């Protein structure tokens, strides 16, 4: 089976087609459902419940001179793309900025979290 053996490392992070300076580890969730078992007072598992999960992409960017933090915080209805080292892309649509907007001066870190209506792996 030929293909890319790299599974981690270099990523590309874009918001509305504009590449931002991705830093460190990013996490993502495609949405769907979380299943949790339900146990009765009789000690038996009665089944499970499903809770809808919000699709998201989350990580840190470097706050460079050209980074417009106020623009990022105000984003709604955006398309966010995370290109992974393994060749896959995570695409989050109808996304909005969903973080508190606190930066860090030690290394110029700025955490970002985008939540959206739907996400897919391509």
MMTF fields as JSON, N, C-alpha, C and O atoms, coordinates in Angstrom:
{
  "mmtfVersion": "1.0.0",
  "mmtfProducer": "UNKNOWN",
  "numBonds": 487,
  "numAtoms": 488,
  "numGroups": 122,
  "numChains": 1,
  "numModels": 1,
  "chainsPerModel": [1],
  "groupsPerChain": [122],
  "chainIdList": ["A"],
  "bondAtomList": [4, 2, 8, 6, 12, 10, 16, 14, 20, 18, 24, 22, 28, 26, 32, 30, 36, 34, 40, 38, 44, 42, 48, 46, 52, 50, 56, 54, 60, 58, 64, 62, 68, 66, 72, 70, 76, 74, 80, 78, 84, 82, 88, 86, 92, 90, 96, 94, 100, 98, 104, 102, 108, 106, 112, 110, 116, 114, 120, 118, 124, 122, 128, 126, 132, 130, 136, 134, 140, 138, 144, 142, 148, 146, 152, 150, 156, 154, 160, 158, 164, 162, 168, 166, 172, 170, 176, 174, 180, 178, 184, 182, 188, 186, 192, 190, 196, 194, 200, 198, 204, 202, 208, 206, 212, 210, 216, 214, 220, 218, 224, 222, 228, 226, 232, 230, 236, 234, 240, 238, 244, 242, 248, 246, 252, 250, 256, 254, 260, 258, 264, 262, 268, 266, 272, 270, 276, 274, 280, 278, 284, 282, 288, 286, 292, 290, 296, 294, 300, 298, 304, 302, 308, 306, 312, 310, 316, 314, 320, 318, 324, 322, 328, 326, 332, 330, 336, 334, 340, 338, 344, 342, 348, 346, 352, 350, 356, 354, 360, 358, 364, 362, 368, 366, 372, 370, 376, 374, 380, 378, 384, 382, 388, 386, 392, 390, 396, 394, 400, 398, 404, 402, 408, 406, 412, 410, 416, 414, 420, 418, 424, 422, 428, 426, 432, 430, 436, 434, 440, 438, 444, 442, 448, 446, 452, 450, 456, 454, 460, 458, 464, 462, 468, 466, 472, 470, 476, 474, 480, 478, 484, 482],
  "bondOrderList": [1, 1, 1, 1, 1, 1, 1, 1, 1, 1, 1, 1, 1, 1, 1, 1, 1, 1, 1, 1, 1, 1, 1, 1, 1, 1, 1, 1, 1, 1, 1, 1, 1, 1, 1, 1, 1, 1, 1, 1, 1, 1, 1, 1, 1, 1, 1, 1, 1, 1, 1, 1, 1, 1, 1, 1, 1, 1, 1, 1, 1, 1, 1, 1, 1, 1, 1, 1, 1, 1, 1, 1, 1, 1, 1, 1, 1, 1, 1, 1, 1, 1, 1, 1, 1, 1, 1, 1, 1, 1, 1, 1, 1, 1, 1, 1, 1, 1, 1, 1, 1, 1, 1, 1, 1, 1, 1, 1, 1, 1, 1, 1, 1, 1, 1, 1, 1, 1, 1, 1, 1],
  "groupList": [{"groupName": "UNK", "atomNameList": ["N", "CA", "C", "O"], "elementList": ["N", "C", "C", "O"], "formalChargeList": [0, 0, 0, 0], "bondAtomList": [1, 0, 2, 1, 3, 2], "bondOrderList": [1, 1, 2], "singleLetterCode": "X", "chemCompType": "L-PEPTIDE LINKING"}],
  "groupTypeList": [0, 0, 0, 0, 0, 0, 0, 0, 0, 0, 0, 0, 0, 0, 0, 0, 0, 0, 0, 0, 0, 0, 0, 0, 0, 0, 0, 0, 0, 0, 0, 0, 0, 0, 0, 0, 0, 0, 0, 0, 0, 0, 0, 0, 0, 0, 0, 0, 0, 0, 0, 0, 0, 0, 0, 0, 0, 0, 0, 0, 0, 0, 0, 0, 0, 0, 0, 0, 0, 0, 0, 0, 0, 0, 0, 0, 0, 0, 0, 0, 0, 0, 0, 0, 0, 0, 0, 0, 0, 0, 0, 0, 0, 0, 0, 0, 0, 0, 0, 0, 0, 0, 0, 0, 0, 0, 0, 0, 0, 0, 0, 0, 0, 0, 0, 0, 0, 0, 0, 0, 0, 0],
  "groupIdList": [1, 2, 3, 4, 5, 6, 7, 8, 9, 10, 11, 12, 13, 14, 15, 16, 17, 18, 19, 20, 21, 22, 23, 24, 25, 26, 27, 28, 29, 30, 31, 32, 33, 34, 35, 36, 37, 38, 39, 40, 41, 42, 43, 44, 45, 46, 47, 48, 49, 50, 51, 52, 53, 54, 55, 56, 57, 58, 59, 60, 61, 62, 63, 64, 65, 66, 67, 68, 69, 70, 71, 72, 73, 74, 75, 76, 77, 78, 79, 80, 81, 82, 83, 84, 85, 86, 87, 88, 89, 90, 91, 92, 93, 94, 95, 96, 97, 98, 99, 100, 101, 102, 103, 104, 105, 106, 107, 108, 109, 110, 111, 112, 113, 114, 115, 116, 117, 118, 119, 120, 121, 122],
  "secStructList": [7, 7, 1, 7, 7, 7, 7, 1, 1, 7, 7, 3, 3, 3, 3, 6, 6, 3, 3, 3, 7, 3, 3, 3, 3, 3, 3, 3, 3, 7, 7, 3, 3, 3, 3, 3, 3, 3, 3, 7, 6, 6, 1, 7, 3, 3, 3, 3, 3, 3, 3, 3, 3, 7, 3, 3, 3, 3, 3, 3, 3, 3, 7, 7, 6, 6, 7, 7, 2, 2, 2, 2, 2, 6, 7, 7, 1, 3, 3, 3, 3, 3, 3, 7, 6, 6, 1, 7, 3, 3, 3, 3, 3, 3, 3, 3, 3, 7, 1, 7, 7, 7, 3, 3, 6, 6, 6, 6, 3, 3, 3, 3, 3, 3, 3, 3, 1, 3, 3, 3, 3, 7],
  "xCoordList": [0.846, 0.0, 0.888, 1.589, 0.853, 1.646, 0.892, -0.337, 1.626, 0.965, 1.891, 3.097, 1.324, 2.049, 2.195, 1.187, 3.412, 3.638, 3.648, 3.611, 3.699, 3.715, 2.323, 1.34, 2.225, 0.919, 0.791, -0.306, 1.869, 1.81, 2.847, 3.738, 2.718, 3.709, 3.127, 2.221, 3.652, 3.322, 1.853, 1.341, 1.186, -0.21, -0.356, 0.535, -1.482, -1.845, -3.234, -4.138, -3.408, -4.675, -5.131, -4.401, -6.343, -6.871, -8.27, -9.064, -8.544, -9.88, -10.288, -9.64, -11.367, -11.853, -10.738, -10.632, -9.91, -8.845, -7.567, -6.587, -7.554, -6.366, -5.604, -6.15, -4.343, -3.545, -3.077, -2.547, -3.289, -2.82, -1.63, -1.429, -0.847, 0.379, 0.039, 0.059, -0.272, -0.622, 0.57, 1.717, 0.272, 1.333, 0.913, -0.196, 1.794, 1.537, 0.474, 0.278, -0.199, -1.167, -2.569, -3.033, -3.237, -4.631, -5.498, -5.055, -6.727, -7.7, -8.921, -9.178, -9.668, -10.872, -11.867, -11.512, -13.118, -14.198, -15.162, -15.558, -15.538, -16.426, -17.895, -18.75, -18.2, -19.594, -20.152, -19.435, -21.387, -22.024, -22.648, -23.229, -22.518, -23.187, -22.24, -21.366, -22.433, -21.722, -22.723, -23.842, -22.315, -23.189, -22.717, -21.53, -23.674, -23.383, -24.345, -25.552, -23.787, -24.605, -25.497, -25.15, -26.65, -27.588, -27.744, -28.144, -27.416, -27.528, -28.647, -28.78, -29.427, -30.539, -30.132, -29.019, -31.045, -30.769, -30.701, -30.278, -31.121, -31.003, -29.617, -29.346, -28.715, -27.352, -27.175, -26.058, -28.229, -28.161, -28.075, -28.615, -27.387, -27.335, -28.65, -29.004, -29.37, -30.678, -30.588, -31.535, -29.482, -29.309, -28.355, -27.453, -28.565, -27.695, -28.493, -29.596, -27.901, -28.483, -27.483, -26.281, -27.974, -27.127, -27.258, -28.355, -26.108, -26.057, -25.332, -24.268, -25.891, -25.279, -23.999, -23.97, -22.942, -21.672, -21.541, -21.959, -20.963, -20.736, -19.404, -18.381, -19.393, -18.121, -17.235, -17.725, -15.91, -15.005, -13.599, -13.231, -12.826, -11.375, -10.793, -11.25, -9.768, -9.217, -7.699, -7.159, -7.028, -5.579, -5.056, -5.764, -3.806, -3.187, -2.536, -2.006, -2.587, -1.856, -0.847, -0.95, 0.127, 1.064, 0.501, 0.111, 0.463, -0.043, 1.063, 1.787, 1.176, 2.173, 1.709, 0.574, 2.587, 2.246, 1.025, 0.202, 0.902, -0.192, -1.491, -2.517, -1.47, -2.676, -3.658, -3.3, -4.872, -5.926, -6.823, -7.821, -6.452, -7.174, -8.641, -9.512, -8.929, -10.327, -11.152, -12.336, -10.547, -11.245, -11.525, -12.617, -10.552, -10.73, -11.842, -12.7, -11.83, -12.843, -14.253, -15.217, -14.375, -15.68, -16.2, -17.323, -15.411, -15.802, -17.045, -17.172, -17.943, -19.109, -19.307, -18.844, -19.987, -20.303, -19.053, -19.058, -18.002, -16.733, -16.503, -17.178, -15.538, -15.071, -13.662, -12.776, -13.463, -12.178, -11.639, -12.349, -10.381, -9.76, -8.486, -7.647, -8.361, -7.164, -6.604, -7.181, -5.469, -4.805, -3.819, -2.885, -4.026, -3.223, -1.979, -1.904, -1.02, 0.243, 0.051, 0.875, -1.018, -1.253, -1.949, -2.269, -2.182, -2.801, -4.296, -4.885, -4.92, -6.353, -6.59, -5.687, -7.813, -8.231, -9.514, -10.384, -9.627, -10.859, -11.452, -10.8, -12.686, -13.343, -14.553, -15.445, -14.568, -15.637, -16.387, -15.793, -17.685, -18.492, -19.44, -19.813, -19.813, -20.684, -20.114, -20.832, -18.816, -18.088, -18.061, -18.136, -17.955, -17.861, -16.774, -16.498, -16.155, -15.132, -15.818, -16.79, -15.319, -15.973, -14.95, -14.837, -14.22, -13.235, -13.286, -13.974, -12.576, -12.648, -11.767, -12.001, -10.768, -9.944, -8.777, -8.36, -8.233, -7.107, -5.801, -5.631, -4.881, -3.582, -2.531, -2.795, -1.31, -0.204, 1.041, 1.381, 1.72, 2.873, 4.185, 5.138, 4.267, 5.52, 6.033, 7.198, 5.177, 5.551, 4.585, 4.59, 3.768, 2.818, 1.697, 1.18, 1.316, 0.244, -1.116, -1.367, -1.987, -3.378, -4.248, -4.263, -4.982, -5.82, -7.016, -7.62, -7.341, -8.513, -9.369, -8.859, -10.647, -11.615, -12.737, -13.373, -12.958, -14.064, -15.034, -14.639, -16.31, -17.385, -18.215, -18.272, -18.86, -19.615, -20.844, -21.136, -21.553, -22.79, -22.463, -23.109, -21.463, -21.06, -19.59, -18.991, -19.027, -17.621, -17.499, -18.317, -16.461, -16.201, -14.711, -13.916, -14.361, -12.982, -12.859, -13.588, -11.93, -11.728, -10.288, -9.926],
  "yCoordList": [-1.18, 0.0, 1.238, 1.512, 1.971, 3.196, 4.347, 4.335, 5.327, 6.484, 7.245, 7.0, 8.148, 9.008, 8.296, 7.959, 8.06, 7.43, 8.421, 8.024, 9.709, 10.73, 10.818, 10.922, 10.779, 10.854, 12.046, 12.33, 12.738, 13.875, 14.907, 14.656, 16.068, 17.117, 18.344, 18.984, 18.666, 19.916, 19.944, 19.0, 21.061, 21.267, 22.642, 23.486, 22.845, 24.148, 24.493, 23.658, 25.721, 26.168, 27.406, 28.393, 27.352, 28.479, 28.841, 27.981, 30.137, 30.643, 31.47, 32.46, 31.054, 31.703, 31.833, 32.85, 30.793, 30.748, 31.473, 31.414, 32.158, 32.895, 32.033, 31.642, 31.741, 30.894, 31.688, 32.793, 31.09, 31.675, 30.868, 29.729, 31.446, 30.816, 29.797, 30.111, 28.579, 27.503, 27.169, 27.17, 26.884, 26.616, 25.439, 25.417, 24.476, 23.383, 22.409, 22.17, 21.859, 20.796, 21.36, 22.204, 20.899, 21.258, 20.038, 18.901, 20.278, 19.208, 19.524, 20.679, 18.487, 18.68, 17.584, 16.523, 17.863, 16.897, 17.119, 18.253, 16.056, 16.157, 16.265, 16.388, 16.22, 16.294, 14.896, 13.978, 14.733, 13.429, 13.315, 14.269, 12.129, 11.865, 11.206, 10.422, 11.54, 10.877, 9.928, 10.321, 8.699, 7.713, 7.438, 7.235, 7.438, 7.16, 6.092, 6.17, 5.091, 4.023, 4.501, 5.412, 3.866, 4.158, 2.884, 1.835, 3.014, 1.862, 2.124, 3.227, 1.119, 1.256, 0.982, 0.53, 1.26, 0.998, -0.501, -0.915, -1.316, -2.768, -3.271, -4.469, -2.335, -2.702, -3.162, -3.484, -3.201, -3.636, -2.444, -1.371, -2.665, -1.639, -1.705, -2.741, -0.587, -0.531, -0.081, -0.253, 0.477, 0.989, 2.163, 2.228, 3.088, 4.266, 5.472, 5.35, 6.643, 7.88, 8.51, 8.262, 9.305, 10.015, 11.51, 12.037, 12.188, 13.638, 14.16, 13.655, 15.154, 15.733, 16.473, 17.182, 16.315, 17.009, 18.14, 18.006, 19.249, 20.386, 20.183, 20.002, 20.208, 20.103, 21.299, 22.421, 21.059, 22.159, 21.877, 20.735, 22.949, 22.908, 23.865, 25.001, 23.398, 24.205, 24.059, 22.976, 25.157, 25.127, 26.502, 27.315, 26.755, 28.06, 28.562, 27.788, 29.863, 30.507, 31.469, 31.819, 31.888, 32.904, 34.262, 34.477, 35.165, 36.517, 37.349, 38.083, 37.219, 37.975, 39.415, 39.754, 40.255, 41.66, 41.786, 42.681, 40.9, 40.977, 40.316, 40.458, 39.605, 38.927, 39.956, 40.78, 39.903, 40.824, 40.113, 39.49, 40.218, 39.518, 39.933, 39.076, 41.216, 41.666, 41.083, 40.797, 40.907, 40.302, 38.835, 38.351, 38.117, 36.697, 36.5, 35.634, 37.301, 37.181, 37.44, 36.848, 38.311, 38.678, 37.716, 37.883, 36.722, 35.856, 35.015, 34.403, 35.012, 34.129, 33.675, 34.333, 32.566, 32.036, 31.881, 32.254, 31.337, 31.164, 29.695, 28.803, 29.472, 28.125, 27.993, 28.777, 27.003, 26.779, 25.437, 24.431, 25.436, 24.226, 23.916, 24.787, 22.661, 22.167, 21.049, 19.965, 21.322, 20.324, 19.564, 20.149, 18.275, 17.437, 16.914, 16.907, 16.485, 15.967, 14.685, 14.376, 13.937, 12.674, 12.838, 11.847, 14.087, 14.35, 14.603, 15.019, 14.367, 14.628, 16.099, 16.809, 16.539, 17.886, 17.784, 16.968, 18.613, 18.753, 20.097, 21.133, 20.079, 21.298, 21.555, 20.715, 22.719, 23.139, 24.271, 25.287, 24.101, 25.094, 25.849, 25.361, 27.037, 27.914, 28.065, 27.974, 28.298, 28.332, 29.736, 30.746, 29.755, 31.003, 30.864, 29.763, 31.982, 31.993, 31.719, 32.39, 30.737, 30.321, 30.189, 29.134, 31.249, 31.229, 32.582, 33.483, 32.743, 33.994, 35.105, 36.273, 34.784, 35.806, 36.308, 37.455, 35.464, 35.862, 35.37, 34.176, 36.301, 35.957, 35.783, 35.995, 35.385, 35.138, 35.804, 35.579, 36.613, 37.361, 36.589, 37.003, 35.483, 34.747, 34.295, 34.515, 33.669, 33.238, 33.747, 33.26, 34.707, 35.274, 34.324, 34.363, 33.466, 32.496, 33.169, 34.057, 32.731, 33.165, 31.942, 31.413, 31.484, 30.301, 30.597, 31.667, 29.638, 29.768, 28.512, 27.394, 28.718, 27.614, 28.073, 29.102, 27.298, 27.551, 26.392, 25.228, 26.719, 25.724, 25.999, 27.134, 24.968, 25.159, 24.283, 23.498, 24.439, 23.689, 22.251, 21.312, 22.079, 20.734, 20.705, 21.727, 19.507, 19.302, 18.006, 17.097, 17.936, 16.695, 16.477, 17.416, 15.228, 14.802, 14.536, 13.716, 15.237, 15.036, 14.688, 14.482],
  "zCoordList": [0.0, 0.0, 0.0, 0.974, -1.084, -1.201, -0.561, -0.491, -0.1, 0.495, 1.403, 1.441, 2.116, 3.03, 4.375, 4.996, 4.835, 6.126, 7.277, 8.441, 6.956, 8.013, 8.612, 7.878, 9.923, 10.572, 11.512, 11.992, 11.781, 12.683, 12.311, 11.499, 12.917, 12.695, 12.033, 12.567, 10.873, 10.192, 9.775, 9.175, 10.111, 9.729, 9.087, 9.178, 8.446, 7.903, 8.419, 8.381, 8.9, 9.472, 8.716, 8.635, 8.161, 7.383, 7.858, 8.239, 7.823, 8.092, 6.882, 6.543, 6.24, 5.019, 3.979, 3.293, 3.872, 2.877, 3.251, 2.508, 4.387, 4.83, 5.836, 6.867, 5.528, 6.406, 7.622, 7.505, 8.789, 10.04, 10.543, 10.122, 11.433, 11.936, 13.023, 14.213, 12.595, 13.526, 14.407, 13.961, 15.665, 16.629, 17.501, 18.034, 17.641, 18.578, 18.133, 16.942, 19.102, 18.904, 18.673, 19.439, 17.629, 17.378, 17.66, 17.498, 18.081, 18.263, 17.426, 17.086, 17.1, 16.295, 16.615, 17.129, 16.3, 16.463, 15.311, 15.039, 14.641, 13.486, 13.865, 12.987, 15.15, 15.581, 15.737, 16.137, 15.435, 15.594, 16.968, 17.486, 17.551, 18.818, 19.823, 19.454, 21.092, 22.183, 22.838, 23.167, 23.019, 23.654, 25.08, 25.335, 25.992, 27.398, 27.89, 27.665, 28.567, 29.105, 30.238, 30.989, 30.34, 31.43, 32.246, 31.741, 33.516, 34.408, 35.405, 35.937, 35.643, 36.568, 37.999, 38.267, 38.918, 40.33, 40.613, 41.692, 39.634, 39.775, 39.392, 39.472, 38.964, 38.62, 37.183, 36.778, 36.417, 35.027, 34.08, 34.347, 32.978, 31.929, 31.17, 30.608, 31.158, 30.516, 29.063, 28.295, 28.7, 27.335, 27.367, 28.203, 26.448, 26.378, 25.912, 25.38, 26.13, 25.618, 24.658, 24.75, 23.762, 22.816, 23.03, 23.217, 22.997, 23.098, 21.877, 21.518, 21.247, 20.053, 20.431, 21.437, 19.637, 19.831, 18.825, 17.675, 19.256, 18.368, 17.657, 18.317, 16.321, 15.604, 15.926, 16.057, 16.057, 16.367, 15.862, 15.585, 15.75, 15.55, 16.571, 16.698, 17.31, 18.398, 18.449, 18.225, 18.744, 18.891, 19.247, 19.841, 18.879, 19.131, 17.856, 17.059, 17.685, 16.606, 17.232, 18.407, 16.429, 16.87, 16.476, 15.329, 17.431, 17.192, 16.539, 17.211, 15.218, 14.473, 14.3, 14.633, 13.779, 13.552, 12.644, 12.835, 11.661, 10.683, 11.148, 10.483, 12.26, 12.744, 13.293, 14.135, 12.821, 13.263, 14.279, 13.916, 15.553, 16.615, 16.673, 16.817, 16.566, 16.642, 15.5, 15.677, 14.344, 13.208, 13.479, 13.182, 14.042, 14.352, 15.373, 15.201, 16.433, 17.486, 16.95, 17.434, 15.966, 15.424, 14.353, 13.879, 13.966, 12.857, 13.156, 14.216, 12.191, 12.184, 10.746, 9.815, 10.565, 9.233, 8.363, 7.19, 8.934, 8.241, 7.894, 8.406, 7.015, 6.705, 7.267, 6.931, 8.118, 8.779, 8.292, 8.298, 7.872, 7.335, 8.103, 8.329, 8.496, 9.161, 8.292, 8.213, 7.636, 6.803, 7.674, 8.224, 7.798, 8.687, 7.986, 6.758, 8.762, 8.243, 7.433, 6.572, 7.691, 7.01, 5.656, 5.0, 5.236, 3.947, 4.009, 3.011, 5.142, 5.299, 5.613, 6.054, 5.379, 5.771, 6.572, 6.268, 7.594, 8.359, 7.955, 8.089, 7.462, 7.004, 7.899, 8.013, 8.526, 9.43, 8.753, 8.394, 8.577, 7.849, 8.779, 9.846, 8.352, 9.141, 10.544, 11.54, 10.597, 11.869, 12.473, 11.772, 13.777, 14.534, 15.577, 16.055, 15.932, 16.978, 18.312, 18.659, 19.062, 20.302, 21.434, 22.058, 21.685, 22.771, 23.447, 22.968, 24.543, 25.296, 24.736, 25.045, 23.928, 23.288, 24.116, 23.958, 25.007, 25.837, 25.218, 24.972, 24.97, 24.41, 25.487, 26.671, 25.057, 25.966, 25.392, 24.231, 26.183, 25.682, 25.699, 25.038, 26.431, 26.547, 25.184, 24.854, 24.4, 23.057, 22.004, 20.873, 22.353, 21.401, 21.039, 19.922, 21.979, 21.734, 21.771, 22.586, 20.873, 20.913, 20.656, 19.544, 21.688, 21.508, 20.604, 20.678, 19.76, 18.89, 19.015, 19.097, 19.027, 18.964, 18.053, 18.282, 17.035, 16.134, 16.233, 16.158, 16.402, 16.384, 15.147, 14.673, 14.62, 13.402, 13.325, 14.226, 12.227, 12.011, 11.601, 12.064, 10.735, 10.359, 9.978, 9.642, 10.04, 9.69, 8.919, 9.062, 8.098, 7.384, 7.218, 7.233, 7.062, 6.822, 5.321, 4.762, 4.683, 3.241, 2.947, 1.789]
}
